[in-house]
């Protein structure tokens, strides 16, 4: 079993090094769907953060001290 893991790592490292050294012939610009998915993921993360901090006791509430003036 360990041999398969070692071979897999070697093949992965070889693949990464070969692909990293290949010369590209064209250019790439993301499709509008890729932008949409990225914006959606960021919006989902922000919405989750907002809802969790609003409805769960994440931040400690401060109690005002009276008569300290």
PDB file of N, H, CA, C and O in Angstrom:
ATOM      1  N   UNK A   1       0.824  -1.196   0.000  1.00  0.00           N
ATOM      2  CA  UNK A   1       0.000   0.000   0.000  1.00  0.00           C
ATOM      3  C   UNK A   1       0.865   1.256   0.000  1.00  0.00           C
ATOM      4  O   UNK A   1       0.562   2.233  -0.686  1.00  0.00           O
ATOM      5  N   UNK A   2       1.941   1.219   0.775  1.00  0.00           N
ATOM      6  H   UNK A   2       2.187   0.425   1.332  1.00  0.00           H
ATOM      7  CA  UNK A   2       2.829   2.372   0.855  1.00  0.00           C
ATOM      8  C   UNK A   2       3.499   2.618  -0.496  1.00  0.00           C
ATOM      9  O   UNK A   2       3.764   3.762  -0.863  1.00  0.00           O
ATOM     10  N   UNK A   3       3.769   1.541  -1.232  1.00  0.00           N
ATOM     11  H   UNK A   3       3.553   0.612  -0.933  1.00  0.00           H
ATOM     12  CA  UNK A   3       4.408   1.699  -2.533  1.00  0.00           C
ATOM     13  C   UNK A   3       3.518   2.492  -3.485  1.00  0.00           C
ATOM     14  O   UNK A   3       4.010   3.308  -4.265  1.00  0.00           O
ATOM     15  N   UNK A   4       2.217   2.254  -3.424  1.00  0.00           N
ATOM     16  H   UNK A   4       1.818   1.592  -2.790  1.00  0.00           H
ATOM     17  CA  UNK A   4       1.294   2.987  -4.288  1.00  0.00           C
ATOM     18  C   UNK A   4       1.297   4.477  -3.955  1.00  0.00           C
ATOM     19  O   UNK A   4       1.227   5.323  -4.846  1.00  0.00           O
ATOM     20  N   UNK A   5       1.380   4.782  -2.675  1.00  0.00           N
ATOM     21  H   UNK A   5       1.438   4.094  -1.951  1.00  0.00           H
ATOM     22  CA  UNK A   5       1.423   6.190  -2.264  1.00  0.00           C
ATOM     23  C   UNK A   5       2.708   6.838  -2.753  1.00  0.00           C
ATOM     24  O   UNK A   5       2.684   7.965  -3.246  1.00  0.00           O
ATOM     25  N   UNK A   6       3.830   6.136  -2.622  1.00  0.00           N
ATOM     26  H   UNK A   6       3.849   5.220  -2.222  1.00  0.00           H
ATOM     27  CA  UNK A   6       5.110   6.686  -3.087  1.00  0.00           C
ATOM     28  C   UNK A   6       5.105   6.891  -4.598  1.00  0.00           C
ATOM     29  O   UNK A   6       5.549   7.930  -5.087  1.00  0.00           O
ATOM     30  N   UNK A   7       4.611   5.914  -5.328  1.00  0.00           N
ATOM     31  H   UNK A   7       4.250   5.070  -4.931  1.00  0.00           H
ATOM     32  CA  UNK A   7       4.546   6.045  -6.786  1.00  0.00           C
ATOM     33  C   UNK A   7       3.614   7.188  -7.168  1.00  0.00           C
ATOM     34  O   UNK A   7       3.912   7.949  -8.088  1.00  0.00           O
ATOM     35  N   UNK A   8       2.505   7.312  -6.479  1.00  0.00           N
ATOM     36  H   UNK A   8       2.263   6.693  -5.732  1.00  0.00           H
ATOM     37  CA  UNK A   8       1.578   8.404  -6.753  1.00  0.00           C
ATOM     38  C   UNK A   8       2.210   9.756  -6.521  1.00  0.00           C
ATOM     39  O   UNK A   8       2.007  10.680  -7.309  1.00  0.00           O
ATOM     40  N   UNK A   9       2.971   9.886  -5.454  1.00  0.00           N
ATOM     41  H   UNK A   9       3.135   9.136  -4.814  1.00  0.00           H
ATOM     42  CA  UNK A   9       3.662  11.155  -5.189  1.00  0.00           C
ATOM     43  C   UNK A   9       4.692  11.461  -6.269  1.00  0.00           C
ATOM     44  O   UNK A   9       4.801  12.599  -6.726  1.00  0.00           O
ATOM     45  N   UNK A  10       5.452  10.435  -6.679  1.00  0.00           N
ATOM     46  H   UNK A  10       5.363   9.511  -6.308  1.00  0.00           H
ATOM     47  CA  UNK A  10       6.463  10.661  -7.712  1.00  0.00           C
ATOM     48  C   UNK A  10       5.812  11.064  -9.028  1.00  0.00           C
ATOM     49  O   UNK A  10       6.292  11.976  -9.701  1.00  0.00           O
ATOM     50  N   UNK A  11       4.737  10.400  -9.396  1.00  0.00           N
ATOM     51  H   UNK A  11       4.348   9.659  -8.849  1.00  0.00           H
ATOM     52  CA  UNK A  11       4.047  10.736 -10.643  1.00  0.00           C
ATOM     53  C   UNK A  11       3.469  12.140 -10.556  1.00  0.00           C
ATOM     54  O   UNK A  11       3.535  12.895 -11.527  1.00  0.00           O
ATOM     55  N   UNK A  12       2.906  12.501  -9.417  1.00  0.00           N
ATOM     56  H   UNK A  12       2.852  11.888  -8.629  1.00  0.00           H
ATOM     57  CA  UNK A  12       2.346  13.835  -9.251  1.00  0.00           C
ATOM     58  C   UNK A  12       3.438  14.890  -9.360  1.00  0.00           C
ATOM     59  O   UNK A  12       3.248  15.897 -10.042  1.00  0.00           O
ATOM     60  N   UNK A  13       4.571  14.685  -8.709  1.00  0.00           N
ATOM     61  H   UNK A  13       4.726  13.866  -8.156  1.00  0.00           H
ATOM     62  CA  UNK A  13       5.662  15.656  -8.780  1.00  0.00           C
ATOM     63  C   UNK A  13       6.197  15.763 -10.210  1.00  0.00           C
ATOM     64  O   UNK A  13       6.500  16.859 -10.682  1.00  0.00           O
ATOM     65  N   UNK A  14       6.309  14.643 -10.883  1.00  0.00           N
ATOM     66  H   UNK A  14       6.063  13.753 -10.500  1.00  0.00           H
ATOM     67  CA  UNK A  14       6.784  14.670 -12.264  1.00  0.00           C
ATOM     68  C   UNK A  14       5.788  15.418 -13.146  1.00  0.00           C
ATOM     69  O   UNK A  14       6.184  16.229 -13.983  1.00  0.00           O
ATOM     70  N   UNK A  15       4.503  15.149 -12.959  1.00  0.00           N
ATOM     71  H   UNK A  15       4.182  14.491 -12.278  1.00  0.00           H
ATOM     72  CA  UNK A  15       3.473  15.810 -13.751  1.00  0.00           C
ATOM     73  C   UNK A  15       3.488  17.314 -13.512  1.00  0.00           C
ATOM     74  O   UNK A  15       3.386  18.092 -14.460  1.00  0.00           O
ATOM     75  N   UNK A  16       3.613  17.728 -12.262  1.00  0.00           N
ATOM     76  H   UNK A  16       3.696  17.095 -11.492  1.00  0.00           H
ATOM     77  CA  UNK A  16       3.634  19.154 -11.944  1.00  0.00           C
ATOM     78  C   UNK A  16       4.853  19.823 -12.555  1.00  0.00           C
ATOM     79  O   UNK A  16       4.745  20.928 -13.087  1.00  0.00           O
ATOM     80  N   UNK A  17       6.010  19.177 -12.490  1.00  0.00           N
ATOM     81  H   UNK A  17       6.097  18.280 -12.057  1.00  0.00           H
ATOM     82  CA  UNK A  17       7.214  19.803 -13.033  1.00  0.00           C
ATOM     83  C   UNK A  17       7.169  19.872 -14.556  1.00  0.00           C
ATOM     84  O   UNK A  17       7.621  20.859 -15.138  1.00  0.00           O
ATOM     85  N   UNK A  18       6.636  18.853 -15.208  1.00  0.00           N
ATOM     86  H   UNK A  18       6.268  18.052 -14.736  1.00  0.00           H
ATOM     87  CA  UNK A  18       6.565  18.862 -16.674  1.00  0.00           C
ATOM     88  C   UNK A  18       5.560  19.895 -17.154  1.00  0.00           C
ATOM     89  O   UNK A  18       5.853  20.659 -18.074  1.00  0.00           O
ATOM     90  N   UNK A  19       4.383  19.934 -16.550  1.00  0.00           N
ATOM     91  H   UNK A  19       4.144  19.314 -15.802  1.00  0.00           H
ATOM     92  CA  UNK A  19       3.361  20.892 -16.960  1.00  0.00           C
ATOM     93  C   UNK A  19       3.820  22.313 -16.663  1.00  0.00           C
ATOM     94  O   UNK A  19       3.516  23.228 -17.429  1.00  0.00           O
ATOM     95  N   UNK A  20       4.540  22.516 -15.577  1.00  0.00           N
ATOM     96  H   UNK A  20       4.787  21.773 -14.955  1.00  0.00           H
ATOM     97  CA  UNK A  20       5.031  23.849 -15.237  1.00  0.00           C
ATOM     98  C   UNK A  20       6.069  24.367 -16.206  1.00  0.00           C
ATOM     99  O   UNK A  20       6.239  25.580 -16.326  1.00  0.00           O
ATOM    100  N   UNK A  21       6.769  23.486 -16.900  1.00  0.00           N
ATOM    101  H   UNK A  21       6.631  22.501 -16.802  1.00  0.00           H
ATOM    102  CA  UNK A  21       7.805  23.910 -17.828  1.00  0.00           C
ATOM    103  C   UNK A  21       7.327  23.964 -19.275  1.00  0.00           C
ATOM    104  O   UNK A  21       8.095  24.338 -20.162  1.00  0.00           O
ATOM    105  N   UNK A  22       6.081  23.601 -19.527  1.00  0.00           N
ATOM    106  H   UNK A  22       5.457  23.297 -18.807  1.00  0.00           H
ATOM    107  CA  UNK A  22       5.572  23.636 -20.893  1.00  0.00           C
ATOM    108  C   UNK A  22       5.382  25.078 -21.350  1.00  0.00           C
ATOM    109  O   UNK A  22       4.984  25.941 -20.568  1.00  0.00           O
ATOM    110  N   UNK A  23       5.668  25.324 -22.610  1.00  0.00           N
ATOM    111  H   UNK A  23       5.991  24.623 -23.246  1.00  0.00           H
ATOM    112  CA  UNK A  23       5.508  26.648 -23.188  1.00  0.00           C
ATOM    113  C   UNK A  23       4.071  26.780 -23.683  1.00  0.00           C
ATOM    114  O   UNK A  23       3.575  25.925 -24.417  1.00  0.00           O
ATOM    115  N   UNK A  24       3.411  27.854 -23.276  1.00  0.00           N
ATOM    116  H   UNK A  24       3.814  28.549 -22.680  1.00  0.00           H
ATOM    117  CA  UNK A  24       2.036  28.069 -23.722  1.00  0.00           C
ATOM    118  C   UNK A  24       2.037  28.835 -25.036  1.00  0.00           C
ATOM    119  O   UNK A  24       2.922  29.650 -25.297  1.00  0.00           O
ATOM    120  N   UNK A  25       1.038  28.560 -25.853  1.00  0.00           N
ATOM    121  H   UNK A  25       0.319  27.898 -25.642  1.00  0.00           H
ATOM    122  CA  UNK A  25       0.963  29.214 -27.158  1.00  0.00           C
ATOM    123  C   UNK A  25      -0.167  30.223 -27.233  1.00  0.00           C
ATOM    124  O   UNK A  25      -0.222  31.003 -28.184  1.00  0.00           O
ATOM    125  N   UNK A  26      -1.050  30.236 -26.283  1.00  0.00           N
ATOM    126  H   UNK A  26      -1.005  29.603 -25.510  1.00  0.00           H
ATOM    127  CA  UNK A  26      -2.195  31.135 -26.350  1.00  0.00           C
ATOM    128  C   UNK A  26      -2.375  31.901 -25.057  1.00  0.00           C
ATOM    129  O   UNK A  26      -1.548  31.842 -24.147  1.00  0.00           O
ATOM    130  N   UNK A  27      -3.469  32.614 -25.006  1.00  0.00           N
ATOM    131  H   UNK A  27      -4.141  32.663 -25.746  1.00  0.00           H
ATOM    132  CA  UNK A  27      -3.789  33.352 -23.790  1.00  0.00           C
ATOM    133  C   UNK A  27      -5.098  32.815 -23.217  1.00  0.00           C
ATOM    134  O   UNK A  27      -5.838  32.098 -23.890  1.00  0.00           O
ATOM    135  N   UNK A  28      -5.366  33.171 -21.980  1.00  0.00           N
ATOM    136  H   UNK A  28      -4.765  33.754 -21.433  1.00  0.00           H
ATOM    137  CA  UNK A  28      -6.558  32.666 -21.310  1.00  0.00           C
ATOM    138  C   UNK A  28      -7.245  33.815 -20.599  1.00  0.00           C
ATOM    139  O   UNK A  28      -6.600  34.611 -19.916  1.00  0.00           O
ATOM    140  N   UNK A  29      -8.550  33.897 -20.762  1.00  0.00           N
ATOM    141  H   UNK A  29      -9.074  33.250 -21.317  1.00  0.00           H
ATOM    142  CA  UNK A  29      -9.366  34.840 -20.013  1.00  0.00           C
ATOM    143  C   UNK A  29     -10.560  34.069 -19.483  1.00  0.00           C
ATOM    144  O   UNK A  29     -11.207  33.345 -20.239  1.00  0.00           O
ATOM    145  N   UNK A  30     -10.870  34.210 -18.188  1.00  0.00           N
ATOM    146  H   UNK A  30     -10.344  34.798 -17.573  1.00  0.00           H
ATOM    147  CA  UNK A  30     -11.953  33.422 -17.602  1.00  0.00           C
ATOM    148  C   UNK A  30     -13.303  33.701 -18.254  1.00  0.00           C
ATOM    149  O   UNK A  30     -13.587  34.821 -18.679  1.00  0.00           O
ATOM    150  N   UNK A  31     -14.111  32.679 -18.320  1.00  0.00           N
ATOM    151  H   UNK A  31     -13.881  31.770 -17.974  1.00  0.00           H
ATOM    152  CA  UNK A  31     -15.463  32.776 -18.842  1.00  0.00           C
ATOM    153  C   UNK A  31     -16.332  33.499 -17.815  1.00  0.00           C
ATOM    154  O   UNK A  31     -16.003  33.520 -16.629  1.00  0.00           O
ATOM    155  N   UNK A  32     -17.424  34.082 -18.259  1.00  0.00           N
ATOM    156  H   UNK A  32     -17.691  34.065 -19.222  1.00  0.00           H
ATOM    157  CA  UNK A  32     -18.290  34.828 -17.338  1.00  0.00           C
ATOM    158  C   UNK A  32     -18.863  33.919 -16.257  1.00  0.00           C
ATOM    159  O   UNK A  32     -19.148  34.390 -15.156  1.00  0.00           O
ATOM    160  N   UNK A  33     -19.040  32.643 -16.536  1.00  0.00           N
ATOM    161  H   UNK A  33     -18.809  32.260 -17.431  1.00  0.00           H
ATOM    162  CA  UNK A  33     -19.540  31.715 -15.527  1.00  0.00           C
ATOM    163  C   UNK A  33     -18.525  31.540 -14.394  1.00  0.00           C
ATOM    164  O   UNK A  33     -18.916  31.364 -13.240  1.00  0.00           O
ATOM    165  N   UNK A  34     -17.232  31.587 -14.707  1.00  0.00           N
ATOM    166  H   UNK A  34     -16.914  31.730 -15.644  1.00  0.00           H
ATOM    167  CA  UNK A  34     -16.213  31.484 -13.667  1.00  0.00           C
ATOM    168  C   UNK A  34     -16.256  32.697 -12.751  1.00  0.00           C
ATOM    169  O   UNK A  34     -16.111  32.561 -11.537  1.00  0.00           O
ATOM    170  N   UNK A  35     -16.452  33.876 -13.316  1.00  0.00           N
ATOM    171  H   UNK A  35     -16.570  33.987 -14.303  1.00  0.00           H
ATOM    172  CA  UNK A  35     -16.608  35.077 -12.496  1.00  0.00           C
ATOM    173  C   UNK A  35     -17.848  34.959 -11.618  1.00  0.00           C
ATOM    174  O   UNK A  35     -17.812  35.311 -10.439  1.00  0.00           O
ATOM    175  N   UNK A  36     -18.938  34.468 -12.188  1.00  0.00           N
ATOM    176  H   UNK A  36     -18.967  34.182 -13.146  1.00  0.00           H
ATOM    177  CA  UNK A  36     -20.193  34.335 -11.450  1.00  0.00           C
ATOM    178  C   UNK A  36     -20.046  33.361 -10.284  1.00  0.00           C
ATOM    179  O   UNK A  36     -20.526  33.638  -9.186  1.00  0.00           O
ATOM    180  N   UNK A  37     -19.395  32.241 -10.508  1.00  0.00           N
ATOM    181  H   UNK A  37     -19.005  32.017 -11.401  1.00  0.00           H
ATOM    182  CA  UNK A  37     -19.196  31.257  -9.443  1.00  0.00           C
ATOM    183  C   UNK A  37     -18.322  31.844  -8.338  1.00  0.00           C
ATOM    184  O   UNK A  37     -18.608  31.651  -7.156  1.00  0.00           O
ATOM    185  N   UNK A  38     -17.267  32.553  -8.708  1.00  0.00           N
ATOM    186  H   UNK A  38     -17.035  32.710  -9.668  1.00  0.00           H
ATOM    187  CA  UNK A  38     -16.385  33.160  -7.715  1.00  0.00           C
ATOM    188  C   UNK A  38     -17.121  34.189  -6.878  1.00  0.00           C
ATOM    189  O   UNK A  38     -16.999  34.198  -5.653  1.00  0.00           O
ATOM    190  N   UNK A  39     -17.883  35.052  -7.527  1.00  0.00           N
ATOM    191  H   UNK A  39     -17.983  35.045  -8.522  1.00  0.00           H
ATOM    192  CA  UNK A  39     -18.650  36.069  -6.805  1.00  0.00           C
ATOM    193  C   UNK A  39     -19.689  35.403  -5.905  1.00  0.00           C
ATOM    194  O   UNK A  39     -19.914  35.854  -4.782  1.00  0.00           O
ATOM    195  N   UNK A  40     -20.319  34.339  -6.387  1.00  0.00           N
ATOM    196  H   UNK A  40     -20.136  33.973  -7.299  1.00  0.00           H
ATOM    197  CA  UNK A  40     -21.298  33.618  -5.581  1.00  0.00           C
ATOM    198  C   UNK A  40     -20.681  32.972  -4.350  1.00  0.00           C
ATOM    199  O   UNK A  40     -21.280  32.995  -3.275  1.00  0.00           O
ATOM    200  N   UNK A  41     -19.496  32.399  -4.493  1.00  0.00           N
ATOM    201  H   UNK A  41     -19.009  32.381  -5.367  1.00  0.00           H
ATOM    202  CA  UNK A  41     -18.825  31.786  -3.347  1.00  0.00           C
ATOM    203  C   UNK A  41     -18.432  32.827  -2.309  1.00  0.00           C
ATOM    204  O   UNK A  41     -18.591  32.603  -1.109  1.00  0.00           O
ATOM    205  N   UNK A  42     -17.921  33.960  -2.766  1.00  0.00           N
ATOM    206  H   UNK A  42     -17.792  34.142  -3.740  1.00  0.00           H
ATOM    207  CA  UNK A  42     -17.559  35.032  -1.835  1.00  0.00           C
ATOM    208  C   UNK A  42     -18.803  35.559  -1.133  1.00  0.00           C
ATOM    209  O   UNK A  42     -18.781  35.782   0.078  1.00  0.00           O
ATOM    210  N   UNK A  43     -19.891  35.762  -1.881  1.00  0.00           N
ATOM    211  H   UNK A  43     -19.908  35.581  -2.864  1.00  0.00           H
ATOM    212  CA  UNK A  43     -21.134  36.254  -1.286  1.00  0.00           C
ATOM    213  C   UNK A  43     -21.698  35.252  -0.279  1.00  0.00           C
ATOM    214  O   UNK A  43     -22.212  35.651   0.765  1.00  0.00           O
ATOM    215  N   UNK A  44     -21.606  33.963  -0.581  1.00  0.00           N
ATOM    216  H   UNK A  44     -21.188  33.640  -1.430  1.00  0.00           H
ATOM    217  CA  UNK A  44     -22.075  32.941   0.352  1.00  0.00           C
ATOM    218  C   UNK A  44     -21.249  32.958   1.633  1.00  0.00           C
ATOM    219  O   UNK A  44     -21.795  32.821   2.728  1.00  0.00           O
ATOM    220  N   UNK A  45     -19.952  33.122   1.501  1.00  0.00           N
ATOM    221  H   UNK A  45     -19.508  33.233   0.611  1.00  0.00           H
ATOM    222  CA  UNK A  45     -19.092  33.206   2.681  1.00  0.00           C
ATOM    223  C   UNK A  45     -19.408  34.417   3.537  1.00  0.00           C
ATOM    224  O   UNK A  45     -19.478  34.313   4.762  1.00  0.00           O
ATOM    225  N   UNK A  46     -19.601  35.570   2.902  1.00  0.00           N
ATOM    226  H   UNK A  46     -19.545  35.654   1.907  1.00  0.00           H
ATOM    227  CA  UNK A  46     -19.939  36.782   3.650  1.00  0.00           C
ATOM    228  C   UNK A  46     -21.302  36.661   4.322  1.00  0.00           C
ATOM    229  O   UNK A  46     -21.467  37.078   5.468  1.00  0.00           O
ATOM    230  N   UNK A  47     -22.269  36.098   3.622  1.00  0.00           N
ATOM    231  H   UNK A  47     -22.134  35.760   2.690  1.00  0.00           H
ATOM    232  CA  UNK A  47     -23.591  35.910   4.210  1.00  0.00           C
ATOM    233  C   UNK A  47     -23.531  34.946   5.395  1.00  0.00           C
ATOM    234  O   UNK A  47     -24.160  35.187   6.425  1.00  0.00           O
ATOM    235  N   UNK A  48     -22.781  33.865   5.250  1.00  0.00           N
ATOM    236  H   UNK A  48     -22.270  33.669   4.413  1.00  0.00           H
ATOM    237  CA  UNK A  48     -22.634  32.906   6.353  1.00  0.00           C
ATOM    238  C   UNK A  48     -21.990  33.567   7.562  1.00  0.00           C
ATOM    239  O   UNK A  48     -22.447  33.379   8.690  1.00  0.00           O
ATOM    240  N   UNK A  49     -20.937  34.338   7.336  1.00  0.00           N
ATOM    241  H   UNK A  49     -20.566  34.491   6.420  1.00  0.00           H
ATOM    242  CA  UNK A  49     -20.261  35.035   8.429  1.00  0.00           C
ATOM    243  C   UNK A  49     -21.214  35.997   9.123  1.00  0.00           C
ATOM    244  O   UNK A  49     -21.262  36.049  10.352  1.00  0.00           O
ATOM    245  N   UNK A  50     -21.972  36.757   8.341  1.00  0.00           N
ATOM    246  H   UNK A  50     -21.933  36.715   7.342  1.00  0.00           H
ATOM    247  CA  UNK A  50     -22.909  37.721   8.912  1.00  0.00           C
ATOM    248  C   UNK A  50     -23.978  37.028   9.745  1.00  0.00           C
ATOM    249  O   UNK A  50     -24.273  37.464  10.858  1.00  0.00           O
ATOM    250  N   UNK A  51     -24.556  35.963   9.225  1.00  0.00           N
ATOM    251  H   UNK A  51     -24.316  35.609   8.321  1.00  0.00           H
ATOM    252  CA  UNK A  51     -25.610  35.262   9.955  1.00  0.00           C
ATOM    253  C   UNK A  51     -25.083  34.575  11.213  1.00  0.00           C
ATOM    254  O   UNK A  51     -25.744  34.588  12.252  1.00  0.00           O
ATOM    255  N   UNK A  52     -23.915  33.985  11.123  1.00  0.00           N
ATOM    256  H   UNK A  52     -23.378  33.974  10.279  1.00  0.00           H
ATOM    257  CA  UNK A  52     -23.350  33.307  12.287  1.00  0.00           C
ATOM    258  C   UNK A  52     -23.025  34.305  13.388  1.00  0.00           C
ATOM    259  O   UNK A  52     -23.313  34.051  14.557  1.00  0.00           O
ATOM    260  N   UNK A  53     -22.424  35.445  13.025  1.00  0.00           N
ATOM    261  H   UNK A  53     -22.190  35.651  12.075  1.00  0.00           H
ATOM    262  CA  UNK A  53     -22.092  36.426  14.059  1.00  0.00           C
ATOM    263  C   UNK A  53     -23.322  37.118  14.614  1.00  0.00           C
ATOM    264  O   UNK A  53     -23.282  37.634  15.731  1.00  0.00           O
ATOM    265  N   UNK A  54     -24.399  37.141  13.875  1.00  0.00           N
ATOM    266  H   UNK A  54     -24.431  36.722  12.968  1.00  0.00           H
ATOM    267  CA  UNK A  54     -25.619  37.784  14.359  1.00  0.00           C
ATOM    268  C   UNK A  54     -26.405  36.864  15.292  1.00  0.00           C
ATOM    269  O   UNK A  54     -26.922  37.325  16.310  1.00  0.00           O
ATOM    270  N   UNK A  55     -26.506  35.587  14.971  1.00  0.00           N
ATOM    271  H   UNK A  55     -26.087  35.213  14.144  1.00  0.00           H
ATOM    272  CA  UNK A  55     -27.388  34.687  15.711  1.00  0.00           C
ATOM    273  C   UNK A  55     -26.681  33.749  16.694  1.00  0.00           C
ATOM    274  O   UNK A  55     -27.349  33.053  17.459  1.00  0.00           O
ATOM    275  N   UNK A  56     -25.366  33.718  16.690  1.00  0.00           N
ATOM    276  H   UNK A  56     -24.823  34.284  16.069  1.00  0.00           H
ATOM    277  CA  UNK A  56     -24.630  32.896  17.641  1.00  0.00           C
ATOM    278  C   UNK A  56     -23.741  33.792  18.496  1.00  0.00           C
ATOM    279  O   UNK A  56     -23.313  34.851  18.035  1.00  0.00           O
ATOM    280  N   UNK A  57     -23.454  33.389  19.731  1.00  0.00           N
ATOM    281  H   UNK A  57     -23.801  32.530  20.106  1.00  0.00           H
ATOM    282  CA  UNK A  57     -22.631  34.239  20.604  1.00  0.00           C
ATOM    283  C   UNK A  57     -21.142  34.151  20.251  1.00  0.00           C
ATOM    284  O   UNK A  57     -20.358  33.541  20.977  1.00  0.00           O
ATOM    285  N   UNK A  58     -20.775  34.753  19.154  1.00  0.00           N
ATOM    286  H   UNK A  58     -21.412  35.248  18.563  1.00  0.00           H
ATOM    287  CA  UNK A  58     -19.388  34.712  18.706  1.00  0.00           C
ATOM    288  C   UNK A  58     -18.568  35.776  19.420  1.00  0.00           C
ATOM    289  O   UNK A  58     -17.485  35.492  19.933  1.00  0.00           O
ATOM    290  N   UNK A  59     -19.079  36.995  19.453  1.00  0.00           N
ATOM    291  H   UNK A  59     -19.958  37.226  19.036  1.00  0.00           H
ATOM    292  CA  UNK A  59     -18.380  38.101  20.087  1.00  0.00           C
ATOM    293  C   UNK A  59     -18.955  38.327  21.479  1.00  0.00           C
ATOM    294  O   UNK A  59     -20.166  38.231  21.678  1.00  0.00           O
ATOM    295  N   UNK A  60     -18.095  38.625  22.430  1.00  0.00           N
ATOM    296  H   UNK A  60     -17.112  38.704  22.268  1.00  0.00           H
ATOM    297  CA  UNK A  60     -18.550  38.874  23.799  1.00  0.00           C
ATOM    298  C   UNK A  60     -19.273  40.216  23.856  1.00  0.00           C
ATOM    299  O   UNK A  60     -18.826  41.207  23.277  1.00  0.00           O
ATOM    300  N   UNK A  61     -20.389  40.224  24.561  1.00  0.00           N
ATOM    301  H   UNK A  61     -20.751  39.420  25.031  1.00  0.00           H
ATOM    302  CA  UNK A  61     -21.123  41.473  24.715  1.00  0.00           C
ATOM    303  C   UNK A  61     -20.466  42.298  25.812  1.00  0.00           C
ATOM    304  O   UNK A  61     -20.046  41.760  26.837  1.00  0.00           O
ATOM    305  N   UNK A  62     -20.379  43.596  25.596  1.00  0.00           N
ATOM    306  H   UNK A  62     -20.720  44.034  24.764  1.00  0.00           H
ATOM    307  CA  UNK A  62     -19.794  44.479  26.602  1.00  0.00           C
ATOM    308  C   UNK A  62     -20.900  45.041  27.474  1.00  0.00           C
ATOM    309  O   UNK A  62     -21.952  45.451  26.984  1.00  0.00           O
ATOM    310  N   UNK A  63     -20.652  45.052  28.755  1.00  0.00           N
ATOM    311  H   UNK A  63     -19.798  44.719  29.153  1.00  0.00           H
ATOM    312  CA  UNK A  63     -21.617  45.590  29.710  1.00  0.00           C
ATOM    313  C   UNK A  63     -21.147  46.986  30.090  1.00  0.00           C
ATOM    314  O   UNK A  63     -20.024  47.149  30.567  1.00  0.00           O
ATOM    315  N   UNK A  64     -21.991  48.000  29.885  1.00  0.00           N
ATOM    316  H   UNK A  64     -22.903  47.868  29.497  1.00  0.00           H
ATOM    317  CA  UNK A  64     -21.557  49.361  30.213  1.00  0.00           C
ATOM    318  C   UNK A  64     -21.384  49.539  31.723  1.00  0.00           C
ATOM    319  O   UNK A  64     -22.199  49.073  32.518  1.00  0.00           O
ATOM    320  N   UNK A  65     -20.319  50.214  32.089  1.00  0.00           N
ATOM    321  H   UNK A  65     -19.656  50.593  31.443  1.00  0.00           H
ATOM    322  CA  UNK A  65     -20.029  50.484  33.494  1.00  0.00           C
ATOM    323  C   UNK A  65     -20.647  51.824  33.850  1.00  0.00           C
ATOM    324  O   UNK A  65     -20.374  52.830  33.196  1.00  0.00           O
ATOM    325  N   UNK A  66     -21.481  51.843  34.886  1.00  0.00           N
ATOM    326  H   UNK A  66     -21.703  51.026  35.417  1.00  0.00           H
ATOM    327  CA  UNK A  66     -22.149  53.079  35.280  1.00  0.00           C
ATOM    328  C   UNK A  66     -21.385  53.749  36.417  1.00  0.00           C
ATOM    329  O   UNK A  66     -20.833  53.087  37.296  1.00  0.00           O
ATOM    330  N   UNK A  67     -21.367  55.071  36.375  1.00  0.00           N
ATOM    331  H   UNK A  67     -21.816  55.609  35.661  1.00  0.00           H
ATOM    332  CA  UNK A  67     -20.749  55.843  37.442  1.00  0.00           C
ATOM    333  C   UNK A  67     -19.239  55.915  37.379  1.00  0.00           C
ATOM    334  O   UNK A  67     -18.601  56.235  38.383  1.00  0.00           O
ATOM    335  N   UNK A  68     -18.653  55.632  36.244  1.00  0.00           N
ATOM    336  H   UNK A  68     -19.171  55.372  35.429  1.00  0.00           H
ATOM    337  CA  UNK A  68     -17.196  55.707  36.136  1.00  0.00           C
ATOM    338  C   UNK A  68     -16.732  57.050  35.600  1.00  0.00           C
ATOM    339  O   UNK A  68     -15.538  57.240  35.370  1.00  0.00           O
ATOM    340  N   UNK A  69     -17.652  57.987  35.395  1.00  0.00           N
ATOM    341  H   UNK A  69     -18.622  57.834  35.582  1.00  0.00           H
ATOM    342  CA  UNK A  69     -17.279  59.304  34.859  1.00  0.00           C
ATOM    343  C   UNK A  69     -16.528  60.084  35.848  1.00  0.00           C
ATOM    344  O   UNK A  69     -16.134  61.216  35.569  1.00  0.00           O
TER     345      UNK A  69
END
